[in-house]
Amino acid sequence: MRWLRGGILLLVLLLAWGPVVFLLLASFAPGTDFNVSFSNRSVNAYTSVLGLSGVGSILLLTLTVTVATAVLTVVIATPAAYAFARYRSRASTLAANSLLLSWILPQSLIAIAYFQLVAQLNLYGKPEILVFFGLLQTVPLSVWVLRSAFTNIPTELDESAFLDGAGMTRFLTTILVPISMPSIAAVCGYSFLLAWQMYLYPLVFLSGAKTQMATVGVVNFVGEWSTNYPEMMAFSVIITVPVMVVFMLVQRYIVTGLTAGAVIG
């Protein structure tokens, strides 16, 4: 049985890290050809990608949209989740369920439904609209996670704070948020990761090679007659680094936060 467990663990590690190693090897290949050998490595692809004029604007746009989505998700989901956790009724239960249903809708369906409205409001091509679509992805599940976490907090804490003269805003910012920080950090990290990897919405609602999200910017390295694979892989590595850094920073909160929100009250 020990060798079987070791074999399964090895297989899982290969499936998890195999694409990463493959991506790194291809990004250090010399020239423009696809090459994953361990010999004759070069950093020319990285220097070339970082020297391109549009890469900085793409990364800045992606970071701005992602951070704005993560922050607004916490700002919106926290009071909404508290309301769902404390004020129980058939109407609130129906509203919470409808949020979850909206989260599982296909992105293509949402993009089609909003396309005409975005065009009429003259928001097509503006990066701000991506924050809205990012919130459509992150807020529903975030409300459910925080709602479950807030349900486990005794109502006596609310009553004591209100009796001492604390208003709702003060209670949320000075009491509820600090004691729920693992769940909120998990929601913030989840929102950042989800917003960073948006693809369909920027592909549909943004135009121009220099005004795109990083996930769509990878396509810029595909030419009409040829593709510079080392530069494409190098750019993919560069846009993966922030995701790995954020995950490492919030991973301990993700486990405890999602566990705290695992029991639906």
C-alpha positions in Angstrom: 0.0 0.0 0.0 2.9 2.3 0.7 4.2 2.1 -2.9 0.6 2.7 -4.2 0.3 5.9 -2.1 3.7 7.0 -3.2 2.8 6.4 -6.9 -0.5 8.3 -6.5 1.4 11.2 -4.8 4.0 11.2 -7.6 1.2 11.3 -10.2 -0.5 14.2 -8.5 2.8 16.1 -8.3 3.5 15.5 -12.0 0.0 16.7 -12.9 0.3 19.8 -10.7 3.9 20.8 -11.5 4.3 19.3 -15.0 2.7 22.2 -16.8 4.7 24.7 -14.7 8.0 23.0 -15.6 6.9 22.8 -19.2 6.1 26.5 -19.3 9.4 27.5 -17.7 11.5 25.4 -20.1 9.7 26.7 -23.1 10.1 30.3 -21.9 13.9 30.0 -21.7 14.2 28.6 -25.2 16.5 30.5 -27.6 15.1 31.9 -30.8 11.4 31.7 -31.7 10.9 28.0 -32.0 9.2 25.8 -29.5 11.8 24.0 -27.4 11.6 22.4 -24.0 15.0 20.8 -23.7 17.2 21.5 -20.7 20.2 22.6 -22.8 21.0 25.9 -24.4 18.7 28.0 -22.3 18.3 31.8 -22.8 16.6 34.8 -21.1 16.2 36.6 -24.4 12.4 36.0 -24.4 12.0 37.7 -21.0 14.1 40.8 -22.0 12.2 41.1 -25.3 8.8 40.8 -23.6 9.6 43.3 -20.9 10.9 45.7 -23.6 7.7 45.7 -25.5 5.8 49.0 -25.3 2.4 47.5 -24.6 3.3 45.0 -21.9 3.5 47.6 -19.1 0.0 49.1 -19.8 -1.5 45.6 -20.0 -0.1 44.6 -16.7 -1.1 47.9 -15.1 -4.6 47.6 -16.4 -4.9 44.0 -15.2 -3.6 44.9 -11.7 -5.9 47.9 -11.5 -9.1 46.0 -12.5 -8.1 43.0 -10.2 -7.4 45.1 -7.1 -10.6 47.2 -7.6 -12.6 44.0 -8.0 -11.2 42.4 -4.9 -11.7 45.5 -2.7 -15.2 46.2 -4.0 -16.1 42.6 -3.5 -15.2 42.8 0.2 -17.0 46.2 0.6 -20.2 44.9 -1.0 -20.2 41.3 0.2 -19.5 42.0 3.9 -22.7 44.0 4.7 -24.8 41.9 2.4 -23.6 38.7 4.0 -24.2 40.1 7.5 -27.8 41.1 6.5 -28.5 37.6 5.2 -26.9 36.0 8.3 -28.9 38.0 10.8 -32.2 38.7 9.1 -33.7 35.4 8.3 -36.9 35.1 6.2 -38.2 33.4 3.2 -37.5 36.5 1.1 -33.8 36.7 2.3 -33.4 33.0 1.7 -34.8 33.4 -1.8 -32.5 36.3 -2.5 -29.4 34.4 -1.3 -30.3 31.4 -3.5 -30.8 33.7 -6.5 -27.3 35.1 -5.9 -25.9 31.6 -6.1 -27.9 30.9 -9.2 -26.5 34.0 -10.9 -23.0 32.8 -10.1 -23.4 29.5 -12.0 -24.8 31.2 -15.2 -22.4 30.8 -18.1 -20.3 33.8 -18.8 -21.2 33.7 -22.5 -24.8 34.1 -21.6 -24.1 37.1 -19.3 -21.9 38.7 -22.0 -24.7 38.4 -24.6 -27.3 39.8 -22.2 -25.2 42.9 -21.3 -23.6 43.6 -24.7 -26.4 45.9 -26.0 -26.7 47.7 -22.7 -22.9 48.3 -22.5 -23.0 49.7 -26.1 -25.9 52.0 -25.3 -24.2 53.4 -22.2 -21.1 54.1 -24.2 -19.0 51.8 -22.0 -17.7 49.5 -24.7 -13.9 49.6 -24.7 -13.6 51.1 -21.3 -11.7 49.1 -18.7 -14.1 50.2 -15.9 -16.8 47.8 -17.2 -14.5 44.9 -16.4 -14.8 45.7 -12.7 -18.6 45.3 -13.0 -18.3 41.9 -14.7 -15.6 40.9 -12.2 -18.1 41.6 -9.3 -20.7 39.5 -11.1 -18.3 36.6 -10.7 -17.0 37.2 -7.2 -19.8 38.7 -5.1 -22.3 35.9 -5.1 -20.0 33.2 -3.8 -18.3 35.7 -1.4 -21.7 36.6 0.1 -22.4 32.9 0.7 -19.0 32.2 2.3 -19.2 35.3 4.6 -22.9 34.6 5.4 -22.0 31.2 6.7 -19.1 32.6 8.7 -21.2 35.4 10.2 -23.9 32.9 11.2 -21.4 31.2 13.5 -20.8 34.5 15.4 -23.1 34.8 18.4 -25.8 37.4 18.1 -25.0 38.5 21.7 -21.9 40.2 20.2 -24.1 42.4 18.0 -26.5 43.2 20.9 -23.6 44.2 23.2 -22.1 46.5 20.6 -25.4 48.2 19.8 -26.2 48.6 23.5 -22.8 50.4 24.0 -23.8 52.9 21.3 -22.0 51.5 18.3 -23.7 52.1 14.9 -23.9 49.6 12.1 -20.9 51.0 10.3 -18.7 51.1 13.4 -19.8 47.5 14.4 -18.9 46.2 10.9 -15.5 47.9 10.7 -14.3 47.6 14.3 -15.8 44.3 15.5 -17.2 42.1 12.7 -14.4 42.5 10.2 -11.5 41.9 12.6 -13.0 38.7 14.1 -13.9 37.5 10.6 -10.6 38.3 9.0 -9.7 34.8 7.9 -13.0 34.5 5.9 -12.6 38.0 4.5 -9.0 37.3 3.5 -10.1 34.1 1.8 -12.8 36.1 -0.1 -10.3 38.8 -1.0 -7.8 36.3 -2.3 -10.4 34.3 -4.2 -11.7 37.5 -5.8 -8.2 38.6 -6.8 -7.4 35.2 -8.4 -10.8 35.1 -10.2 -10.5 38.6 -11.5 -6.9 38.2 -12.7 -7.8 35.3 -14.9 -10.8 36.9 -16.6 -10.8 36.1 -20.3 -14.2 36.2 -22.0 -15.3 39.6 -20.7 -12.2 41.6 -21.7 -12.1 39.7 -25.0 -15.7 40.8 -25.8 -15.9 44.3 -24.2 -12.3 45.7 -24.8 -10.5 46.4 -28.0 -6.9 47.2 -28.8 -3.8 45.3 -28.2 -2.6 47.7 -25.4 -5.9 48.0 -23.6 -6.5 44.4 -22.7 -6.2 42.1 -19.7 -3.1 40.0 -19.4 -5.0 36.8 -20.2 -6.1 38.2 -23.5 -2.7 39.8 -24.1 -1.1 36.4 -24.6 -2.8 36.2 -27.9 -0.7 39.2 -29.1 2.2 36.9 -29.5 0.4 34.8 -32.1 1.2 36.2 -35.6 -0.5 35.7 -38.9 2.2 33.5 -40.2 4.2 32.5 -37.2 4.2 32.4 -33.4 7.0 33.4 -31.0 6.5 30.6 -28.5 9.3 31.6 -26.1 8.0 35.1 -25.7 4.4 33.8 -25.3 5.6 31.4 -22.6 7.7 34.1 -20.9 4.7 36.5 -20.8 2.6 33.6 -19.4 5.2 33.1 -16.6 5.2 36.9 -15.9 1.4 37.1 -15.5 1.4 33.9 -13.3 3.9 35.3 -10.7 1.3 37.7 -9.1 -1.2 34.9 -8.8 1.3 32.7 -7.0 2.5 35.5 -4.7 -1.1 36.4 -3.7 -1.9 32.7 -3.2 1.1 32.2 -0.9 0.2 35.3 1.1 -3.4 34.2 1.7 -3.3 30.4 1.6 -3.4 30.0 5.4 -6.5 32.3 5.5 -8.1 30.5 2.6 -8.2 27.1 4.4 -9.5 28.6 7.7 -11.8 31.1 6.1 -13.5 28.6 3.8 -13.7 26.1 6.6 -15.4 28.7 8.8 -17.9 29.2 5.9 -18.4 25.6 5.2 -21.4 25.1 7.6 -24.5 26.8 6.3 -26.5 28.2 9.2 
